[in-house]
Amino acid sequence: MSPTPNSPDDPTLPNPRVGVALFIVRPDGKFVLGQRMGSHGAGTWALPGGHIEHGESFETCAVREAKEETGLDVLNVEYITATNNVMAAEKKHYITIFLRGIVSDSAAEPEILEPNKCAEWKWISWDELRAMKDAEVEGGPEFKGQLLFSPMHSLFEQRPDVSV
């Protein structure tokens, strides 16, 4: 019996990949969120991050990606949690490692260093992030149309007690 297409044992599907997502936090508790472009999840809002390179630690990857994407230097990077993200429509499966780090210069602003990947960076609070998620679910007006990247949804669904 052959596997059902898109089932976990379908040999045409790629193996899961590992990515990191970094909450770059200022002293006021706000963190950087960016609008994705040009890849899966285009138009949605996500944390800085990317794929782990061979032999790289979660923390090293997070610091590298933060610098490459935003120009921000980050200190004291620590693990928060991980999520399992199956994106069936896109035939992608990611394990996302969420980390938190402190921006080294609290007056620094994120730059768009990869304009083909990010349209905008902004500083938001945890309450604003939760309001974005709730607006998607409930149709609230304040953040209507500002969709979160699927790993951000997984964070809320799989780890409801997490916060930064």
C-alpha positions as protocol buffer text, in pm:
chain_id: "A"
residue {
  index: 1
  type: MET
  ca { x: 0 y: 0 z: 0 }
}
residue {
  index: 2
  type: SER
  ca { x: 148 y: 337 z: -100 }
}
residue {
  index: 3
  type: PRO
  ca { x: 139 y: 639 z: 132 }
}
residue {
  index: 4
  type: THR
  ca { x: -140 y: 892 z: 97 }
}
residue {
  index: 5
  type: PRO
  ca { x: -19 y: 1219 z: -61 }
}
residue {
  index: 6
  type: ASN
  ca { x: 68 y: 1479 z: 205 }
}
residue {
  index: 7
  type: SER
  ca { x: 65 y: 1216 z: 482 }
}
residue {
  index: 8
  type: PRO
  ca { x: 367 y: 1207 z: 717 }
}
residue {
  index: 9
  type: ASP
  ca { x: 508 y: 903 z: 530 }
}
residue {
  index: 10
  type: ASP
  ca { x: 471 y: 1059 z: 182 }
}
residue {
  index: 11
  type: PRO
  ca { x: 828 y: 1034 z: 39 }
}
residue {
  index: 12
  type: THR
  ca { x: 772 y: 1336 z: -186 }
}
residue {
  index: 13
  type: LEU
  ca { x: 756 y: 1571 z: 113 }
}
residue {
  index: 14
  type: PRO
  ca { x: 1078 y: 1733 z: 241 }
}
residue {
  index: 15
  type: ASN
  ca { x: 1207 y: 1663 z: 589 }
}
residue {
  index: 16
  type: PRO
  ca { x: 1131 y: 1921 z: 858 }
}
residue {
  index: 17
  type: ARG
  ca { x: 1369 y: 2217 z: 876 }
}
residue {
  index: 18
  type: VAL
  ca { x: 1485 y: 2405 z: 1184 }
}
residue {
  index: 19
  type: GLY
  ca { x: 1452 y: 2779 z: 1209 }
}
residue {
  index: 20
  type: VAL
  ca { x: 1494 y: 3038 z: 1480 }
}
residue {
  index: 21
  type: ALA
  ca { x: 1276 y: 3335 z: 1566 }
}
residue {
  index: 22
  type: LEU
  ca { x: 1419 y: 3604 z: 1792 }
}
residue {
  index: 23
  type: PHE
  ca { x: 1238 y: 3846 z: 2018 }
}
residue {
  index: 24
  type: ILE
  ca { x: 1481 y: 4142 z: 2012 }
}
residue {
  index: 25
  type: VAL
  ca { x: 1370 y: 4326 z: 2326 }
}
residue {
  index: 26
  type: ARG
  ca { x: 1426 y: 4687 z: 2439 }
}
residue {
  index: 27
  type: PRO
  ca { x: 1424 y: 4794 z: 2806 }
}
residue {
  index: 28
  type: ASP
  ca { x: 1059 y: 4909 z: 2769 }
}
residue {
  index: 29
  type: GLY
  ca { x: 962 y: 4550 z: 2678 }
}
residue {
  index: 30
  type: LYS
  ca { x: 885 y: 4620 z: 2312 }
}
residue {
  index: 31
  type: PHE
  ca { x: 1035 y: 4392 z: 2048 }
}
residue {
  index: 32
  type: VAL
  ca { x: 1092 y: 4395 z: 1671 }
}
residue {
  index: 33
  type: LEU
  ca { x: 832 y: 4255 z: 1432 }
}
residue {
  index: 34
  type: GLY
  ca { x: 864 y: 4263 z: 1054 }
}
residue {
  index: 35
  type: GLN
  ca { x: 639 y: 4218 z: 753 }
}
residue {
  index: 36
  type: ARG
  ca { x: 761 y: 3928 z: 538 }
}
residue {
  index: 37
  type: MET
  ca { x: 805 y: 3947 z: 162 }
}
residue {
  index: 38
  type: GLY
  ca { x: 916 y: 3721 z: -118 }
}
residue {
  index: 39
  type: SER
  ca { x: 888 y: 3381 z: 49 }
}
residue {
  index: 40
  type: HIS
  ca { x: 631 y: 3165 z: 220 }
}
residue {
  index: 41
  type: GLY
  ca { x: 424 y: 3377 z: 451 }
}
residue {
  index: 42
  type: ALA
  ca { x: 461 y: 3690 z: 235 }
}
residue {
  index: 43
  type: GLY
  ca { x: 258 y: 3976 z: 379 }
}
residue {
  index: 44
  type: THR
  ca { x: 248 y: 3830 z: 729 }
}
residue {
  index: 45
  type: TRP
  ca { x: 427 y: 3963 z: 1038 }
}
residue {
  index: 46
  type: ALA
  ca { x: 711 y: 3771 z: 1200 }
}
residue {
  index: 47
  type: LEU
  ca { x: 1014 y: 3800 z: 1424 }
}
residue {
  index: 48
  type: PRO
  ca { x: 1364 y: 3830 z: 1279 }
}
residue {
  index: 49
  type: GLY
  ca { x: 1515 y: 3488 z: 1224 }
}
residue {
  index: 50
  type: GLY
  ca { x: 1600 y: 3222 z: 973 }
}
residue {
  index: 51
  type: HIS
  ca { x: 1753 y: 2884 z: 915 }
}
residue {
  index: 52
  type: ILE
  ca { x: 2023 y: 2733 z: 1131 }
}
residue {
  index: 53
  type: GLU
  ca { x: 2343 y: 2669 z: 939 }
}
residue {
  index: 54
  type: HIS
  ca { x: 2541 y: 2348 z: 981 }
}
residue {
  index: 55
  type: GLY
  ca { x: 2709 y: 2333 z: 1323 }
}
residue {
  index: 56
  type: GLU
  ca { x: 2552 y: 2658 z: 1444 }
}
residue {
  index: 57
  type: SER
  ca { x: 2392 y: 2698 z: 1787 }
}
residue {
  index: 58
  type: PHE
  ca { x: 2044 y: 2845 z: 1825 }
}
residue {
  index: 59
  type: GLU
  ca { x: 2191 y: 3153 z: 1991 }
}
residue {
  index: 60
  type: THR
  ca { x: 2461 y: 3210 z: 1728 }
}
residue {
  index: 61
  type: CYS
  ca { x: 2203 y: 3176 z: 1451 }
}
residue {
  index: 62
  type: ALA
  ca { x: 1972 y: 3425 z: 1621 }
}
residue {
  index: 63
  type: VAL
  ca { x: 2247 y: 3686 z: 1668 }
}
residue {
  index: 64
  type: ARG
  ca { x: 2365 y: 3641 z: 1306 }
}
residue {
  index: 65
  type: GLU
  ca { x: 2014 y: 3665 z: 1161 }
}
residue {
  index: 66
  type: ALA
  ca { x: 1932 y: 3972 z: 1373 }
}
residue {
  index: 67
  type: LYS
  ca { x: 2241 y: 4152 z: 1245 }
}
residue {
  index: 68
  type: GLU
  ca { x: 2184 y: 4045 z: 881 }
}
residue {
  index: 69
  type: GLU
  ca { x: 1817 y: 4141 z: 879 }
}
residue {
  index: 70
  type: THR
  ca { x: 1792 y: 4443 z: 1112 }
}
residue {
  index: 71
  type: GLY
  ca { x: 2147 y: 4566 z: 1176 }
}
residue {
  index: 72
  type: LEU
  ca { x: 2080 y: 4534 z: 1550 }
}
residue {
  index: 73
  type: ASP
  ca { x: 2333 y: 4385 z: 1789 }
}
residue {
  index: 74
  type: VAL
  ca { x: 2178 y: 4155 z: 2047 }
}
residue {
  index: 75
  type: LEU
  ca { x: 2305 y: 4041 z: 2388 }
}
residue {
  index: 76
  type: ASN
  ca { x: 2204 y: 3778 z: 2643 }
}
residue {
  index: 77
  type: VAL
  ca { x: 2020 y: 3552 z: 2399 }
}
residue {
  index: 78
  type: GLU
  ca { x: 1824 y: 3279 z: 2574 }
}
residue {
  index: 79
  type: TYR
  ca { x: 1592 y: 2998 z: 2474 }
}
residue {
  index: 80
  type: ILE
  ca { x: 1217 y: 3047 z: 2531 }
}
residue {
  index: 81
  type: THR
  ca { x: 1045 y: 2751 z: 2364 }
}
residue {
  index: 82
  type: ALA
  ca { x: 1002 y: 2555 z: 2041 }
}
residue {
  index: 83
  type: THR
  ca { x: 699 y: 2492 z: 1821 }
}
residue {
  index: 84
  type: ASN
  ca { x: 606 y: 2238 z: 1556 }
}
residue {
  index: 85
  type: ASN
  ca { x: 476 y: 2411 z: 1243 }
}
residue {
  index: 86
  type: VAL
  ca { x: 322 y: 2204 z: 964 }
}
residue {
  index: 87
  type: MET
  ca { x: 234 y: 2427 z: 669 }
}
residue {
  index: 88
  type: ALA
  ca { x: 33 y: 2173 z: 470 }
}
residue {
  index: 89
  type: ALA
  ca { x: -70 y: 2405 z: 186 }
}
residue {
  index: 90
  type: GLU
  ca { x: 294 y: 2499 z: 124 }
}
residue {
  index: 91
  type: LYS
  ca { x: 424 y: 2145 z: 183 }
}
residue {
  index: 92
  type: LYS
  ca { x: 661 y: 2277 z: 449 }
}
residue {
  index: 93
  type: HIS
  ca { x: 731 y: 2161 z: 803 }
}
residue {
  index: 94
  type: TYR
  ca { x: 940 y: 2365 z: 1044 }
}
residue {
  index: 95
  type: ILE
  ca { x: 1055 y: 2326 z: 1399 }
}
residue {
  index: 96
  type: THR
  ca { x: 1083 y: 2686 z: 1518 }
}
residue {
  index: 97
  type: ILE
  ca { x: 1310 y: 2770 z: 1809 }
}
residue {
  index: 98
  type: PHE
  ca { x: 1197 y: 3090 z: 1982 }
}
residue {
  index: 99
  type: LEU
  ca { x: 1461 y: 3293 z: 2165 }
}
residue {
  index: 100
  type: ARG
  ca { x: 1480 y: 3627 z: 2342 }
}
residue {
  index: 101
  type: GLY
  ca { x: 1769 y: 3872 z: 2343 }
}
residue {
  index: 102
  type: ILE
  ca { x: 1829 y: 4228 z: 2457 }
}
residue {
  index: 103
  type: VAL
  ca { x: 1916 y: 4494 z: 2200 }
}
residue {
  index: 104
  type: SER
  ca { x: 2263 y: 4625 z: 2286 }
}
residue {
  index: 105
  type: ASP
  ca { x: 2171 y: 4991 z: 2217 }
}
residue {
  index: 106
  type: SER
  ca { x: 1823 y: 5078 z: 2341 }
}
residue {
  index: 107
  type: ALA
  ca { x: 1810 y: 5382 z: 2109 }
}
residue {
  index: 108
  type: ALA
  ca { x: 1894 y: 5178 z: 1797 }
}
residue {
  index: 109
  type: GLU
  ca { x: 1631 y: 5135 z: 1526 }
}
residue {
  index: 110
  type: PRO
  ca { x: 1603 y: 4829 z: 1303 }
}
residue {
  index: 111
  type: GLU
  ca { x: 1704 y: 4879 z: 940 }
}
residue {
  index: 112
  type: ILE
  ca { x: 1563 y: 4699 z: 639 }
}
residue {
  index: 113
  type: LEU
  ca { x: 1883 y: 4525 z: 526 }
}
residue {
  index: 114
  type: GLU
  ca { x: 1709 y: 4258 z: 317 }
}
residue {
  index: 115
  type: PRO
  ca { x: 1446 y: 4458 z: 123 }
}
residue {
  index: 116
  type: ASN
  ca { x: 1350 y: 4153 z: -83 }
}
residue {
  index: 117
  type: LYS
  ca { x: 1256 y: 3971 z: 241 }
}
residue {
  index: 118
  type: CYS
  ca { x: 1113 y: 4240 z: 471 }
}
residue {
  index: 119
  type: ALA
  ca { x: 893 y: 4543 z: 392 }
}
residue {
  index: 120
  type: GLU
  ca { x: 895 y: 4701 z: 738 }
}
residue {
  index: 121
  type: TRP
  ca { x: 1020 y: 4659 z: 1095 }
}
residue {
  index: 122
  type: LYS
  ca { x: 836 y: 4800 z: 1393 }
}
residue {
  index: 123
  type: TRP
  ca { x: 863 y: 4787 z: 1771 }
}
residue {
  index: 124
  type: ILE
  ca { x: 554 y: 4637 z: 1938 }
}
residue {
  index: 125
  type: SER
  ca { x: 454 y: 4517 z: 2282 }
}
residue {
  index: 126
  type: TRP
  ca { x: 340 y: 4170 z: 2386 }
}
residue {
  index: 127
  type: ASP
  ca { x: -13 y: 4311 z: 2429 }
}
residue {
  index: 128
  type: GLU
  ca { x: -4 y: 4450 z: 2075 }
}
residue {
  index: 129
  type: LEU
  ca { x: 111 y: 4114 z: 1939 }
}
residue {
  index: 130
  type: ARG
  ca { x: -172 y: 3939 z: 2121 }
}
residue {
  index: 131
  type: ALA
  ca { x: -417 y: 4203 z: 1986 }
}
residue {
  index: 132
  type: MET
  ca { x: -293 y: 4130 z: 1632 }
}
residue {
  index: 133
  type: LYS
  ca { x: -362 y: 3761 z: 1685 }
}
residue {
  index: 134
  type: ASP
  ca { x: -702 y: 3828 z: 1841 }
}
residue {
  index: 135
  type: ALA
  ca { x: -798 y: 4066 z: 1557 }
}
residue {
  index: 136
  type: GLU
  ca { x: -729 y: 3788 z: 1306 }
}
residue {
  index: 137
  type: VAL
  ca { x: -949 y: 3547 z: 1499 }
}
residue {
  index: 138
  type: GLU
  ca { x: -1222 y: 3789 z: 1608 }
}
residue {
  index: 139
  type: GLY
  ca { x: -1207 y: 4045 z: 1326 }
}
residue {
  index: 140
  type: GLY
  ca { x: -1108 y: 4331 z: 1557 }
}
residue {
  index: 141
  type: PRO
  ca { x: -1059 y: 4664 z: 1379 }
}
residue {
  index: 142
  type: GLU
  ca { x: -729 y: 4787 z: 1525 }
}
residue {
  index: 143
  type: PHE
  ca { x: -501 y: 4529 z: 1361 }
}
residue {
  index: 144
  type: LYS
  ca { x: -739 y: 4394 z: 1095 }
}
residue {
  index: 145
  type: GLY
  ca { x: -547 y: 4279 z: 789 }
}
residue {
  index: 146
  type: GLN
  ca { x: -218 y: 4245 z: 977 }
}
residue {
  index: 147
  type: LEU
  ca { x: -174 y: 3869 z: 968 }
}
residue {
  index: 148
  type: LEU
  ca { x: 83 y: 3684 z: 1175 }
}
residue {
  index: 149
  type: PHE
  ca { x: 324 y: 3430 z: 1023 }
}
residue {
  index: 150
  type: SER
  ca { x: 211 y: 3074 z: 1101 }
}
residue {
  index: 151
  type: PRO
  ca { x: 490 y: 2999 z: 1355 }
}
residue {
  index: 152
  type: MET
  ca { x: 362 y: 3296 z: 1557 }
}
residue {
  index: 153
  type: HIS
  ca { x: 19 y: 3132 z: 1563 }
}
residue {
  index: 154
  type: SER
  ca { x: 182 y: 2806 z: 1670 }
}
residue {
  index: 155
  type: LEU
  ca { x: 349 y: 2992 z: 1955 }
}
residue {
  index: 156
  type: PHE
  ca { x: 11 y: 3108 z: 2088 }
}
residue {
  index: 157
  type: GLU
  ca { x: -160 y: 2774 z: 2026 }
}
residue {
  index: 158
  type: GLN
  ca { x: 112 y: 2536 z: 2144 }
}
residue {
  index: 159
  type: ARG
  ca { x: 258 y: 2751 z: 2423 }
}
residue {
  index: 160
  type: PRO
  ca { x: -32 y: 2967 z: 2552 }
}
residue {
  index: 161
  type: ASP
  ca { x: 152 y: 3060 z: 2874 }
}
residue {
  index: 162
  type: VAL
  ca { x: 463 y: 3196 z: 2703 }
}
residue {
  index: 163
  type: SER
  ca { x: 550 y: 3566 z: 2712 }
}
residue {
  index: 164
  type: VAL
  ca { x: 856 y: 3781 z: 2664 }
}
